[in-house]
């Protein structure tokens, strides 16, 4: 009985660890894609995207993405 409990505990820990690693990879991939997208739109390299620099879905949803309503989207606003 104790041996079965130890085995089940070990399996549970492996599954939990694997799940955490997968979530980290997804988050890292998303951040990398966001950084590349941001860099491609920030044509004047000022660290923010204006409504004139925005393209595609970001342009369509500019007001929602510009959370502080300053007329620009920063990397932090894109990552939310």
N, C-alpha and C positions, 0 to 999 in steps of 0.2 A: 504494500500500500504506500509506504513512504517513497519507495523507488519510483512508482508511477507518478506520485505527486511531484517529485523532483524533475522527472522527465517532462511532465506537462508544464511545469514552471519554466524550464529551460526553453521549451518550444515557444511558449508565450513571449518570453523575453526576446527570442530571435525574431519572431514576427513583429513585435513592437519596434525593435531596432530597425528592421528592414523597412517598415512603414515610415519611420522618421527619416531615414536616409532618402527614401523616394521623395518625400515631401520637400526635403532640402534641395534635391536635384531639380525638382520642378520649379521651386522658388528661384534658384540660381539661374536656370534657363530663362525664366520669365524676366528676371532683372537684366540679363545679358541682351535679350531681344529688345527690351525697353530702352536700354542704353544705346544700342545701335540705331533704333528708330529715332530716338531723341537726337542723336548726333546727325543723322541724315536730314532732319527737319530744321535744326538750329543752324541755318545757313550763314548767319553773321557771327556765330560762335560767342554769343553773349551769355550763354548758360540758361537761356529761356526761349520758349517758342511763342511768337506772336501769332495772332489770328491769321496774319498774312503768310507766315511760314508753315502753318499747320496744313496737313494734307489728309485726305481720306476720311475715315471715321472720326479722327481727332478733330478735324475741321468741322464736321457735322455736329459733334458734341462738345464744341469748344467751351461753351458757357458752363456746362456741367463739370468739365475737367478743370477749369480755372476756379478752383475752390475759394480763393481769397479775392476773386473778382478784380484783379489788378491789370487784366488785359494780357497776361502772359501765363504760360504753363511751364512750371519747373519740373525737374526730375522727380522731386518728392510728390508733386501733384499727379504725375503720370503713374507713379508706383502705387498709388492708393487704389 
